[in-house]
């Protein structure tokens, strides 16, 4: 079925948007961008004068974006393209809606395929892993943000770096053996006085404690274990979603090492049709095409 967007201007008072010969009803899940476009169309002269912006948004909401519906058991499944059209909905009685951005359960993502479902599960797991790693670093962050580490205080440092190793408690000290090459990465911390005495800008903050070093090791160990466990979790999810989604591969049989003269598809169909309850739909015989068959 091919759709096209009409170019007839639509009044703001309309509660239906015409899309060719079909109509989209406005639901409670109207996108915020569409509401903004309507506001611009109402208050900005000439906005959308050459096309119906509202009809374009209706197409985007009802055709482009994925929508969901309830099956016979009450669970949400992915709606087919165009099922939100008023004409089709009258015939089938199907009510569809957009997927909520924040409340869609992970189980519904399998309607988009195994790869999409596993991807979002992985993103959620990584978010939790990073959150836990940040909490493990919290004692170090609090220490670096205290006067125990920097006696001058951290008020002069931006809030983003107050929990870091950055040190503003500095002092120029003589260093006769220092050379400019030693401070090539920080030339501003190297200076030569009038008497050719070399000075360097040294940090006066507290030394790094063993406790912070151990926290680094704990976080690294946690990340290694978490990523390793995530890999097993991904394989488990992939198997779980694969068993929940029926595809052609679930009803396919591959015959390895057949007789060399068994190249007639009709012969294979007759052979498999002998089994009770068997129905052969399609037979493919791969001749010298091992790479494609194994793909």
C-alpha positions as a Markdown table, in Angstrom:
| # | Residue | x | y | z |
|---|---|---|---|---|
| 1 | Unk | 0.0 | 0.0 | 0.0 |
| 2 | Unk | 1.5 | 3.3 | -1.0 |
| 3 | Unk | 0.7 | 6.5 | 0.9 |
| 4 | Unk | 1.2 | 10.1 | -0.1 |
| 5 | Unk | 0.8 | 13.3 | 2.0 |
| 6 | Unk | -1.8 | 15.7 | 0.8 |
| 7 | Unk | -0.9 | 19.4 | 0.5 |
| 8 | Unk | -4.3 | 20.8 | 1.5 |
| 9 | Unk | -3.9 | 23.3 | 4.5 |
| 10 | Unk | -5.6 | 22.0 | 7.6 |
| 11 | Unk | -7.3 | 24.2 | 10.1 |
| 12 | Unk | -6.1 | 24.2 | 13.7 |
| 13 | Unk | -9.7 | 23.5 | 14.8 |
| 14 | Unk | -9.8 | 20.1 | 13.0 |
| 15 | Unk | -9.6 | 17.1 | 15.2 |
| 16 | Unk | -8.7 | 14.7 | 12.3 |
| 17 | Unk | -5.9 | 14.8 | 9.8 |
| 18 | Unk | -6.6 | 13.6 | 6.3 |
| 19 | Unk | -3.9 | 11.3 | 4.8 |
| 20 | Unk | -5.0 | 10.6 | 1.2 |
| 21 | Unk | -8.4 | 8.9 | 1.6 |
| 22 | Unk | -7.8 | 7.8 | 5.2 |
| 23 | Unk | -7.9 | 9.7 | 8.5 |
| 24 | Unk | -5.7 | 9.6 | 11.6 |
| 25 | Unk | -7.5 | 10.3 | 14.9 |
| 26 | Unk | -5.5 | 12.3 | 17.4 |
| 27 | Unk | -4.6 | 10.3 | 20.4 |
| 28 | Unk | -3.3 | 11.3 | 23.9 |
| 29 | Unk | 0.3 | 10.4 | 22.8 |
| 30 | Unk | 0.7 | 13.3 | 20.3 |
| 31 | Unk | 4.3 | 14.2 | 20.0 |
| 32 | Unk | 5.6 | 17.4 | 21.7 |
| 33 | Unk | 7.2 | 18.4 | 18.4 |
| 34 | Unk | 3.8 | 18.3 | 16.7 |
| 35 | Unk | 2.3 | 20.5 | 19.3 |
| 36 | Unk | 5.2 | 23.0 | 18.9 |
| 37 | Unk | 4.6 | 22.9 | 15.1 |
| 38 | Unk | 0.9 | 23.7 | 15.6 |
| 39 | Unk | 1.9 | 26.6 | 17.9 |
| 40 | Unk | 4.2 | 28.0 | 15.2 |
| 41 | Unk | 1.6 | 27.5 | 12.5 |
| 42 | Unk | -0.9 | 29.5 | 14.6 |
| 43 | Unk | 1.3 | 32.4 | 15.7 |
| 44 | Unk | 3.9 | 32.8 | 12.9 |
| 45 | Unk | 2.5 | 34.2 | 9.6 |
| 46 | Unk | 3.5 | 32.1 | 6.6 |
| 47 | Unk | 4.6 | 29.1 | 8.6 |
| 48 | Unk | 3.6 | 26.0 | 6.7 |
| 49 | Unk | 2.0 | 28.0 | 3.9 |
| 50 | Unk | 3.3 | 25.8 | 1.1 |
| 51 | Unk | 2.5 | 22.5 | 2.7 |
| 52 | Unk | 0.4 | 21.0 | 5.5 |
| 53 | Unk | 2.9 | 20.7 | 8.4 |
| 54 | Unk | 0.2 | 19.0 | 10.6 |
| 55 | Unk | -0.4 | 16.3 | 7.9 |
| 56 | Unk | 3.3 | 15.6 | 7.7 |
| 57 | Unk | 3.5 | 15.2 | 11.5 |
| 58 | Unk | 0.4 | 12.9 | 11.3 |
| 59 | Unk | 2.3 | 10.7 | 8.8 |
| 60 | Unk | 5.3 | 10.7 | 11.0 |
| 61 | Unk | 3.3 | 9.7 | 14.1 |
| 62 | Unk | 1.2 | 7.1 | 12.5 |
| 63 | Unk | 3.3 | 5.6 | 9.7 |
| 64 | Unk | 7.0 | 6.4 | 10.2 |
| 65 | Unk | 7.2 | 5.8 | 14.0 |
| 66 | Unk | 6.6 | 2.3 | 15.3 |
| 67 | Unk | 3.3 | 1.8 | 17.1 |
| 68 | Unk | 2.1 | -1.0 | 19.4 |
| 69 | Unk | -1.2 | -2.7 | 19.9 |
| 70 | Unk | -2.7 | -5.4 | 22.3 |
| 71 | Unk | -3.0 | -9.0 | 21.2 |
| 72 | Unk | -5.6 | -11.4 | 22.3 |
| 73 | Unk | -3.8 | -12.1 | 25.6 |
| 74 | Unk | -3.6 | -8.4 | 26.5 |
| 75 | Unk | 0.2 | -8.1 | 25.9 |
| 76 | Unk | 1.6 | -5.4 | 23.7 |
| 77 | Unk | 3.0 | -6.3 | 20.3 |
| 78 | Unk | 4.3 | -4.2 | 17.4 |
| 79 | Unk | 1.5 | -2.9 | 15.1 |
| 80 | Unk | 1.7 | -3.3 | 11.4 |
| 81 | Unk | 2.4 | -0.2 | 9.3 |
| 82 | Unk | -0.8 | 1.7 | 8.6 |
| 83 | Unk | -3.0 | 0.0 | 11.3 |
| 84 | Unk | -3.5 | 3.4 | 13.0 |
| 85 | Unk | -5.4 | 4.7 | 9.9 |
| 86 | Unk | -9.0 | 5.4 | 10.8 |
| 87 | Unk | -10.3 | 3.4 | 7.8 |
| 88 | Unk | -8.3 | 0.3 | 8.7 |
| 89 | Unk | -9.1 | 0.7 | 12.4 |
| 90 | Unk | -12.9 | 0.7 | 11.7 |
| 91 | Unk | -12.6 | -2.6 | 9.9 |
| 92 | Unk | -10.4 | -4.3 | 12.5 |
| 93 | Unk | -11.2 | -2.5 | 15.7 |
| 94 | Unk | -7.5 | -2.2 | 16.5 |
| 95 | Unk | -6.4 | 0.6 | 18.8 |
| 96 | Unk | -2.7 | 1.5 | 18.5 |
| 97 | Unk | -0.4 | 3.9 | 20.3 |
| 98 | Unk | 3.2 | 5.0 | 20.3 |
| 99 | Unk | 5.8 | 3.3 | 22.4 |
| 100 | Unk | 6.4 | 5.4 | 25.6 |
| 101 | Unk | 10.0 | 6.7 | 25.7 |
| 102 | Unk | 10.5 | 6.0 | 29.4 |
| 103 | Unk | 8.0 | 3.3 | 30.4 |
| 104 | Unk | 8.3 | 0.8 | 27.6 |
| 105 | Unk | 9.4 | -2.5 | 29.2 |
| 106 | Unk | 12.4 | -4.3 | 27.8 |
| 107 | Unk | 10.4 | -7.3 | 26.9 |
| 108 | Unk | 8.6 | -5.3 | 24.2 |
| 109 | Unk | 11.9 | -4.4 | 22.4 |
| 110 | Unk | 12.1 | -8.0 | 21.1 |
| 111 | Unk | 9.3 | -7.0 | 18.7 |
| 112 | Unk | 12.0 | -5.1 | 16.8 |
| 113 | Unk | 14.3 | -8.0 | 16.5 |
| 114 | Unk | 16.9 | -9.8 | 18.7 |
| 115 | Unk | 19.6 | -7.3 | 18.0 |
| 116 | Unk | 17.6 | -4.2 | 19.1 |
| 117 | Unk | 16.4 | -5.9 | 22.3 |
| 118 | Unk | 19.9 | -7.0 | 23.3 |
| 119 | Unk | 21.3 | -3.6 | 22.5 |
| 120 | Unk | 18.9 | -1.8 | 24.8 |
| 121 | Unk | 19.4 | -4.4 | 27.5 |
| 122 | Unk | 23.2 | -3.8 | 27.2 |
| 123 | Unk | 22.8 | 0.0 | 27.4 |
| 124 | Unk | 20.8 | -0.4 | 30.7 |
| 125 | Unk | 23.4 | -2.8 | 32.1 |
| 126 | Unk | 26.3 | -0.5 | 31.2 |
| 127 | Unk | 24.4 | 2.4 | 32.9 |
| 128 | Unk | 24.1 | 0.4 | 36.1 |
| 129 | Unk | 27.8 | -0.7 | 35.9 |
| 130 | Unk | 29.0 | 2.9 | 35.5 |
| 131 | Unk | 26.7 | 4.1 | 38.3 |
| 132 | Unk | 28.2 | 1.4 | 40.7 |
| 133 | Unk | 31.7 | 2.3 | 39.6 |
| 134 | Unk | 31.0 | 6.0 | 40.3 |
| 135 | Unk | 29.7 | 5.1 | 43.8 |
| 136 | Unk | 32.9 | 3.1 | 44.5 |
| 137 | Unk | 34.9 | 6.2 | 43.7 |
| 138 | Unk | 32.8 | 8.4 | 46.0 |
| 139 | Unk | 35.2 | 8.2 | 49.0 |
| 140 | Unk | 38.1 | 9.3 | 46.8 |
| 141 | Unk | 36.0 | 12.1 | 45.4 |
| 142 | Unk | 35.1 | 13.3 | 48.9 |
| 143 | Unk | 38.7 | 13.2 | 50.0 |
| 144 | Unk | 40.0 | 15.2 | 47.0 |
| 145 | Unk | 37.3 | 17.8 | 47.6 |
| 146 | Unk | 38.4 | 18.3 | 51.3 |
| 147 | Unk | 41.0 | 20.5 | 53.0 |
| 148 | Unk | 42.8 | 17.3 | 54.0 |
| 149 | Unk | 44.0 | 17.1 | 50.4 |
| 150 | Unk | 44.2 | 20.8 | 49.5 |
| 151 | Unk | 44.6 | 23.2 | 52.5 |
| 152 | Unk | 43.7 | 26.2 | 50.4 |
| 153 | Unk | 40.2 | 24.9 | 49.7 |
| 154 | Unk | 38.5 | 24.1 | 46.4 |
| 155 | Unk | 36.3 | 27.1 | 46.0 |
| 156 | Unk | 38.5 | 28.4 | 43.1 |
| 157 | Unk | 38.0 | 25.2 | 41.2 |
| 158 | Unk | 35.0 | 24.5 | 39.0 |
| 159 | Unk | 32.5 | 22.0 | 40.5 |
| 160 | Unk | 33.2 | 19.5 | 37.8 |
| 161 | Unk | 36.9 | 19.2 | 39.0 |
| 162 | Unk | 36.6 | 19.6 | 42.7 |
| 163 | Unk | 36.6 | 15.8 | 43.3 |
| 164 | Unk | 39.7 | 15.3 | 41.1 |
| 165 | Unk | 43.5 | 15.4 | 41.7 |
| 166 | Unk | 43.8 | 19.0 | 40.5 |
| 167 | Unk | 45.8 | 21.0 | 43.1 |
| 168 | Unk | 45.8 | 24.8 | 43.5 |
| 169 | Unk | 48.0 | 24.7 | 46.6 |
| 170 | Unk | 51.3 | 25.4 | 44.7 |
| 171 | Unk | 54.6 | 27.0 | 45.6 |
| 172 | Unk | 57.7 | 28.0 | 43.6 |
| 173 | Unk | 60.7 | 26.1 | 44.9 |
| 174 | Unk | 64.4 | 26.1 | 43.7 |
| 175 | Unk | 65.5 | 23.1 | 41.6 |
| 176 | Unk | 69.1 | 23.5 | 40.5 |
| 177 | Unk | 69.2 | 20.2 | 38.7 |
| 178 | Unk | 66.0 | 20.8 | 36.7 |
| 179 | Unk | 66.1 | 21.5 | 33.0 |
| 180 | Unk | 63.5 | 22.8 | 30.6 |
| 181 | Unk | 63.4 | 19.5 | 28.8 |
| 182 | Unk | 62.2 | 17.9 | 32.1 |
| 183 | Unk | 59.2 | 20.2 | 32.1 |
| 184 | Unk | 58.4 | 20.2 | 28.4 |
| 185 | Unk | 54.8 | 19.1 | 29.1 |
| 186 | Unk | 54.3 | 22.0 | 31.6 |
| 187 | Unk | 56.6 | 24.8 | 30.6 |
| 188 | Unk | 54.7 | 27.3 | 32.7 |
| 189 | Unk | 55.8 | 25.5 | 35.8 |
| 190 | Unk | 59.5 | 26.2 | 35.0 |
| 191 | Unk | 61.2 | 29.6 | 35.5 |
| 192 | Unk | 64.7 | 31.0 | 35.7 |
| 193 | Unk | 65.5 | 33.9 | 38.1 |
| 194 | Unk | 67.8 | 36.8 | 37.5 |
| 195 | Unk | 70.7 | 35.0 | 39.2 |
| 196 | Unk | 70.1 | 32.0 | 36.8 |
| 197 | Unk | 68.6 | 30.0 | 39.7 |
| 198 | Unk | 66.0 | 27.5 | 38.4 |
| 199 | Unk | 62.6 | 27.4 | 40.1 |
| 200 | Unk | 59.7 | 25.0 | 39.5 |
| 201 | Unk | 56.1 | 25.2 | 40.6 |
| 202 | Unk | 55.5 | 22.4 | 43.0 |
| 203 | Unk | 52.2 | 21.1 | 44.4 |
| 204 | Unk | 51.8 | 21.4 | 48.1 |
| 205 | Unk | 48.7 | 19.2 | 48.3 |
| 206 | Unk | 48.8 | 15.9 | 50.3 |
| 207 | Unk | 50.5 | 12.9 | 48.8 |
| 208 | Unk | 48.4 | 10.2 | 47.2 |
| 209 | Unk | 47.4 | 7.7 | 49.8 |
| 210 | Unk | 47.4 | 3.9 | 49.6 |
| 211 | Unk | 43.7 | 3.9 | 50.1 |
| 212 | Unk | 43.0 | 5.7 | 46.8 |
| 213 | Unk | 45.3 | 3.3 | 45.0 |
| 214 | Unk | 43.3 | 0.4 | 46.4 |
| 215 | Unk | 40.1 | 2.0 | 45.4 |
| 216 | Unk | 41.4 | 2.2 | 41.8 |
| 217 | Unk | 42.2 | -1.5 | 41.9 |
| 218 | Unk | 38.7 | -2.4 | 43.3 |
| 219 | Unk | 37.0 | -0.4 | 40.5 |
| 220 | Unk | 39.1 | -2.0 | 37.8 |
| 221 | Unk | 38.4 | -5.5 | 39.2 |
| 222 | Unk | 34.7 | -4.7 | 39.4 |
| 223 | Unk | 34.6 | -3.4 | 35.8 |
| 224 | Unk | 36.5 | -6.5 | 34.5 |
| 225 | Unk | 34.0 | -8.9 | 36.3 |
| 226 | Unk | 31.0 | -6.9 | 35.3 |
| 227 | Unk | 31.9 | -6.7 | 31.6 |
| 228 | Unk | 32.7 | -10.5 | 31.7 |
| 229 | Unk | 29.3 | -11.2 | 33.3 |
| 230 | Unk | 27.6 | -8.9 | 30.8 |
| 231 | Unk | 28.9 | -11.0 | 27.9 |
| 232 | Unk | 27.3 | -14.1 | 29.4 |
| 233 | Unk | 24.1 | -12.2 | 30.1 |
| 234 | Unk | 24.0 | -11.1 | 26.4 |
| 235 | Unk | 24.2 | -14.7 | 25.2 |
| 236 | Unk | 21.5 | -15.7 | 27.6 |
| 237 | Unk | 19.2 | -12.9 | 26.4 |
| 238 | Unk | 19.9 | -13.7 | 22.8 |
| 239 | Unk | 18.8 | -17.3 | 23.4 |
| 240 | Unk | 15.8 | -16.2 | 25.4 |
| 241 | Unk | 14.6 | -13.7 | 22.8 |
| 242 | Unk | 15.3 | -16.2 | 20.0 |
| 243 | Unk | 13.1 | -18.8 | 21.6 |
| 244 | Unk | 10.3 | -16.2 | 22.0 |
| 245 | Unk | 10.3 | -15.1 | 18.4 |
| 246 | Unk | 9.2 | -17.6 | 15.7 |
| 247 | Unk | 11.0 | -17.3 | 12.4 |
| 248 | Unk | 11.5 | -19.4 | 9.3 |
| 249 | Unk | 14.7 | -20.9 | 10.8 |
| 250 | Unk | 12.6 | -22.5 | 13.5 |
| 251 | Unk | 10.8 | -24.6 | 10.9 |
| 252 | Unk | 13.7 | -25.3 | 8.6 |
| 253 | Unk | 15.8 | -28.4 | 8.2 |
| 254 | Unk | 19.3 | -28.5 | 6.8 |
| 255 | Unk | 20.6 | -31.8 | 5.4 |
| 256 | Unk | 24.4 | -32.2 | 5.7 |
| 257 | Unk | 26.3 | -34.6 | 3.4 |
| 258 | Unk | 23.3 | -35.8 | 1.2 |
| 259 | Unk | 23.8 | -38.3 | -1.6 |
| 260 | Unk | 25.6 | -36.8 | -4.6 |
| 261 | Unk | 22.7 | -37.6 | -7.0 |
| 262 | Unk | 20.0 | -36.1 | -4.7 |
| 263 | Unk | 19.7 | -32.8 | -6.6 |
| 264 | Unk | 15.9 | -32.9 | -7.4 |
| 265 | Unk | 13.9 | -30.6 | -5.0 |
| 266 | Unk | 10.7 | -32.6 | -5.8 |
| 267 | Unk | 12.4 | -35.8 | -4.7 |
| 268 | Unk | 13.3 | -34.1 | -1.3 |
| 269 | Unk | 9.7 | -32.8 | -0.9 |
| 270 | Unk | 8.3 | -36.2 | -1.5 |
| 271 | Unk | 10.8 | -37.7 | 1.0 |
| 272 | Unk | 10.0 | -35.3 | 3.9 |
| 273 | Unk | 6.2 | -35.4 | 3.2 |
| 274 | Unk | 6.1 | -39.1 | 4.2 |
| 275 | Unk | 6.4 | -38.1 | 7.9 |
| 276 | Unk | 3.2 | -37.8 | 9.8 |
| 277 | Unk | 1.9 | -34.2 | 10.1 |
| 278 | Unk | 4.7 | -32.9 | 7.8 |
| 279 | Unk | 4.1 | -30.1 | 5.4 |
| 280 | Unk | 6.9 | -29.1 | 3.0 |
| 281 | Unk | 6.7 | -25.5 | 1.9 |
| 282 | Unk | 10.0 | -24.8 | 0.2 |
| 283 | Unk | 13.0 | -26.9 | -0.8 |
| 284 | Unk | 16.4 | -25.5 | -1.8 |
| 285 | Unk | 19.3 | -27.6 | -3.1 |
| 286 | Unk | 22.7 | -25.9 | -2.9 |
| 287 | Unk | 25.1 | -27.1 | -5.5 |
| 288 | Unk | 28.8 | -26.2 | -4.9 |
| 289 | Unk | 27.6 | -23.2 | -2.8 |
| 290 | Unk | 28.8 | -24.1 | 0.7 |
| 291 | Unk | 29.7 | -20.5 | 1.6 |
| 292 | Unk | 26.2 | -19.2 | 0.9 |
| 293 | Unk | 24.5 | -22.2 | 2.6 |
| 294 | Unk | 26.6 | -21.7 | 5.8 |
| 295 | Unk | 26.0 | -17.9 | 5.9 |
